[in-house]
């Protein structure tokens, strides 16, 4: 199946509901995302914070006027690697009915192109240990398993 024509662009406030629906449909992530109206203000506050943070960007993948995917990038500079800047890719989601059509590949390809354009040192991401299909997907792009991740949940 040929990949549909997808436009990747910065998310806008009017996209928040569609993005949240993608996140809430994720049965593996366990992040507690919900489309319940009582949570809308939390998501809008987070979106507005992201919009004011110059090194973080929330994107959507749009196809035929519909949001079919999302991801977020963060640029981080460390002293290690001689002061290198890396791109961290987070919250990669493709709408369930659109998976397997190359949309995720277009989103990751976008990240890699942007990192090259910016002259970054590397692109890194984490993936839930249960997402074995996603791991194979990332490996096809040349990502290598290199670290163990740890989380300390406060909320």
ZAKE-229951 format. One line per 10 residues: number of its first residue (from 1); for each residue y, x, z of C-alpha. Coordinates in steps of 0.001 Angstrom, whole numbers, plus 524288, in hexadecimal, padded with zeros to 5 digits. Example, Ala and Ser with C-alpha at 12.3 -4.5 7.8 and 13.67 -1.06 7.14 Angstrom:
% residues 2
1 = 7EE6C/8300C/81E78 ~ 7FBDC/83566/81BE4;
% end
This chain:
% residues 155
1 = 80000/80000/80000 ~ 80D46/80551/7FC31 ~ 81721/80751/806FB ~ 821B4/7FCDE/806F7 ~ 82FDB/80079/804C1 ~ 834F7/80389/81244 ~ 842B5/80688/816A6 ~ 843F6/80EB2/822F9 ~ 850F1/80D28/829C4 ~ 85759/80DCA/83707;
11 = 854A1/801CB/83F15 ~ 85F72/7F7FE/8414C ~ 8612C/7EED8/84CC4 ~ 85C74/7E353/844AC ~ 84F7A/7EAA6/842DF ~ 84C83/7EB43/8516C ~ 8445F/7DEC3/851F1 ~ 83BC0/7E32E/846A0 ~ 83A16/7F0B5/84CA5 ~ 83668/7EAF1/859C7;
21 = 82C88/7E212/85308 ~ 8261A/7EE33/84D25 ~ 825A9/7F4F1/85A5B ~ 820C9/7E8CF/8617D ~ 815A2/7E733/857B6 ~ 81050/7F49C/85B6D ~ 8042B/7F1F9/8636A ~ 80111/80051/865BE ~ 80E14/805BC/86A5C ~ 80EC1/7FE19/876F7;
31 = 81D77/7FF58/87829 ~ 81F7F/7F15A/87C85 ~ 82820/7EDB2/8710D ~ 82A7E/7DF3F/86F59 ~ 83189/7D5E5/86666 ~ 834D8/7CD35/87208 ~ 84352/7C995/871BF ~ 844F6/7CE0D/87FD0 ~ 8431F/7DC24/87B3C ~ 84CCA/7DB91/86FF5;
41 = 8582F/7E122/877DB ~ 84FF0/7ECF2/87BCF ~ 84CD2/7EFF7/86DA3 ~ 85AE6/7EE2B/86957 ~ 85FA2/7F72E/87437 ~ 855BE/80178/87005 ~ 8599E/7FFF9/861B8 ~ 867FF/80196/864EE ~ 86504/80DBB/86CF2 ~ 85D83/81371/86177;
51 = 868E2/8109C/8586F ~ 871B9/818CE/8612B ~ 8685D/82446/86212 ~ 86AE8/82D1B/85655 ~ 85DF2/8345E/856BE ~ 85586/82820/8572C ~ 853B0/81EDB/84BD1 ~ 84C13/8123A/84ABB ~ 8476A/80F09/83CFD ~ 8412D/80392/83622;
61 = 838FD/802E4/829E5 ~ 83CED/7F728/821E8 ~ 83549/7F0E0/816DC ~ 83A28/7E50A/80F52 ~ 84461/7E280/819CD ~ 83A9A/7E2B9/82506 ~ 838DB/7ECDB/82FC6 ~ 82B1C/7F248/82DE8 ~ 82BE2/7FEA0/83616 ~ 833BD/8063D/83FE3;
71 = 834B5/813A8/8460B ~ 83E3D/81B7D/84E10 ~ 8422D/829C1/84D4E ~ 84801/832CD/85769 ~ 84D54/84056/854D6 ~ 84B55/849C8/85FF9 ~ 84F78/857F4/86100 ~ 848A5/8611F/86A67 ~ 84A38/86F5B/86DD7 ~ 83C05/871A3/86A38;
81 = 839EB/87487/85BF5 ~ 84693/87C4F/85BC2 ~ 84E8E/87035/85DF5 ~ 84781/8680E/853D7 ~ 84A1F/859B0/851C2 ~ 83EBC/85068/8502F ~ 83D83/84257/84C13 ~ 83582/83996/854E0 ~ 8305F/82D52/84E57 ~ 82DDE/821AC/85736;
91 = 82964/8138A/85692 ~ 823EC/813AB/848C4 ~ 81F97/805D5/84592 ~ 81BF7/7FEDC/83909 ~ 81ABE/7F026/838ED ~ 80C49/7ECB9/83A18 ~ 80B90/7E523/82D51 ~ 811CB/7F08E/82600 ~ 80922/7FB9C/82AFD ~ 8016A/80364/82127;
101 = 80BE9/8022A/816AD ~ 81272/80F5D/8183E ~ 81DF3/80AE0/8207B ~ 81A84/813B2/82BE9 ~ 81958/81EF6/8225C ~ 826D2/81C31/81D11 ~ 82C6B/81BF5/82AD6 ~ 82615/828EF/82E9A ~ 829D6/82EC7/8217F ~ 837E2/82AC2/8243D;
111 = 83773/831CD/83160 ~ 831FE/83E33/82B5C ~ 83C22/83E2C/82077 ~ 8472A/83BF5/82A15 ~ 84245/84708/832CD ~ 841C0/8503C/82717 ~ 84F55/84C0F/822C7 ~ 85490/84F04/83065 ~ 84D85/85C2D/830F7 ~ 845E8/85879/83D26;
121 = 83B44/860D0/8432F ~ 830E8/85648/8440F ~ 82DB0/847E4/844A9 ~ 82582/84349/84FFC ~ 82030/83678/854D8 ~ 816C8/83108/85EAB ~ 80CA4/826AF/85C3D ~ 804E2/81E92/865CE ~ 7F781/824D2/867C8 ~ 7F0FB/817FD/863BB;
131 = 7F76C/81816/85642 ~ 7ED1F/81FEC/84F03 ~ 7F0D8/81A00/841C6 ~ 7FEF1/81E19/84405 ~ 7FA7F/82BD6/84794 ~ 7F36D/82D20/83A8F ~ 7FF89/827BE/833C5 ~ 80868/83204/839F1 ~ 7FEB2/83CE4/83728 ~ 7FEF2/83941/828A7;
141 = 80D74/83C8E/82902 ~ 80AA5/849DA/82EED ~ 80D2D/846CF/83D2C ~ 80424/84E69/84627 ~ 7FF5C/84AC7/853AC ~ 8054E/85559/85C18 ~ 808B0/85040/869AA ~ 80466/846BC/873FC ~ 80E8F/83CD5/87830 ~ 81104/8381F/885F7;
151 = 81901/82CBC/88AFD ~ 81DE5/8294D/8985F ~ 821A2/81AFD/89857 ~ 82CC4/81706/8A14A ~ 82D91/808A9/89D5E;
% end
